[in-house]
Amino acid sequence: MKTILVTGGCGFIGSHFIREFLKKHPDFKLVNLDKLTYAGNLDNLKDFSGHKNYKFIKGDIADPKSVAKVFQSFRPDFVINFAAESHVDRSIHGFGGDFINTNIYGVFNLLENANKFGLEKFVQVSTDEVYGSLDLNSSKKFTEETRYQPRSIYSASKASGDFLANSYFSTWGLPVTVTHCSNNYGTHQYPEKLIPYFTLRAMTNNPLPLYGDGKNVRDWIYVLDHCRALELVLLKGKAGEVYNIGADNELSNIDLAKKILDILGKPHSLISFIKDRPGHDRCYAIDASKIKRELGWKVKYRFDQMLEETINWYVGNPEWTKKVQKKTGVFNPHMDL
Ligand SMILES: NC(=O)c1ccc[n+]([C@@H]2O[C@H](COP(=O)([O-])OP(=O)(O)OC[C@H]3O[C@@H](n4cnc5c(N)ncnc54)[C@H](O)[C@@H]3O)[C@@H](O)[C@H]2O)c1
């Protein structure tokens, strides 16, 4: 039986990945190493806590001793690294050190141990934000050849993690693959992120704060489409390669806010404009033709349907939200209303 070390598996995407992978691959053991920051939630995988092929370890990827112990104990055949500080606003508002620690030094610790013990594949889960920002209304999309131009502490720290990962491939031949995905949405996402945040605010008739003119564009992908792409990259992706993942679904924040309000039957007058985020990237759009061509991945989920299902999940699971809020406090203290 092969072992996969999943880091950050109690977060939004990692928990979906673990659930889907365990359901499909009974011949793999998954070890989830997670620090349980404010964004990590054991409840996201409550139904799998006693699963015979699943083991949770509380630990910090930025702590060399914890990481070494996990490698010694489990000798993973694969690593997929989701663990990260992931919210741009927090990187702007005083938590930059956490981003450097986890997204750079943590990645280094994982790579050092992977190189020492050897493995079949190391997947570094990264973001399209490392490419910087596109001009609004340009027809350009980010390809795997696009130059890195990160513009926030979050994206700069993720870019550094990617460079480190690639350097272990060039220097030692460690089988590393890096992925760049666009904005994910789905259930169990910590409600600082736009879709759950706006949904919860609209449900309670609170204004939806939109940065700047609201015309910034994001390219949305349903979380399970991302997870299937990562499964393919982990099992079939080529070492030393980079794969972009996106669903060709670009939408401005204001149009997304209107869709959320329409689904909830709330008035558009709840939209309120606030001072723009410093260095706010204007537009992201991903060209995912390489992963489609080389690994046979394709988009399965339709945006309008899954957006509605996602919103209905937050409406139907107030206990999940209440519990998270009790543990972590205000969801997005940085949006200045
Ligand atoms: N959410 C998106 O839209 C998106 C898009 C592209 C790429 N990504 C990348 O995907 C990954 C997962 O994103 P997410 O949205 O699920 O994030 P998240 O914030 O929901 O979860 C992050 C998880 O990592 C854990 N963690 C943080 N620091 C850690 C540390 N030092 N050691 C161990 N665990 C730690 C947290 O406890 C949490 O469980 C990240 O690497 C992110 O950069 C996210």
The ligand as a Gaussian input file, in Angstrom:
#p B3LYP/6-31G(d) Opt

LIG

0 1
 N       -8.413000      28.713000      -2.378000
 C       -8.063000      28.970000      -3.614000
 O       -8.829000      29.553000      -4.371000
 C       -6.714000      28.524000      -4.137000
 C       -6.431000      28.674000      -5.506000
 C       -5.198000      28.227000      -5.996000
 C       -4.275000      27.658000      -5.131000
 N       -4.561000      27.554000      -3.799000
 C       -3.564000      26.910000      -2.918000
 O       -4.153000      25.718000      -2.448000
 C       -3.688000      25.437000      -1.123000
 C       -4.864000      25.210000      -0.208000
 O       -5.686000      26.392000      -0.207000
 P       -7.001000      26.464000       0.695000
 O       -7.874000      27.480000       0.087000
 O       -7.507000      25.114000       0.966000
 O       -6.366000      27.076000       2.025000
 P       -6.962000      27.142000       3.504000
 O       -6.481000      28.437000       4.059000
 O       -8.410000      26.816000       3.502000
 O       -6.238000      25.930000       4.252000
 C       -4.877000      25.922000       4.567000
 C       -4.609000      24.742000       5.492000
 O       -3.205000      24.700000       5.761000
 C       -3.009000      24.550000       7.154000
 N       -1.725000      25.188000       7.509000
 C       -1.416000      26.509000       7.450000
 N       -0.155000      26.682000       7.862000
 C        0.357000      25.459000       8.154000
 C        1.617000      24.989000       8.625000
 N        2.616000      25.847000       8.886000
 N        1.793000      23.660000       8.814000
 C        0.770000      22.788000       8.568000
 N       -0.435000      23.171000       8.146000
 C       -0.649000      24.493000       7.939000
 C       -4.205000      25.241000       7.806000
 O       -4.423000      24.784000       9.130000
 C       -5.323000      24.846000       6.845000
 O       -5.878000      23.600000       7.201000
 C       -2.804000      26.621000      -0.733000
 O       -1.474000      26.241000      -0.910000
 C       -3.185000      27.724000      -1.703000
 O       -2.099000      28.564000      -1.963000
 C       -5.758000      27.970000      -3.286000

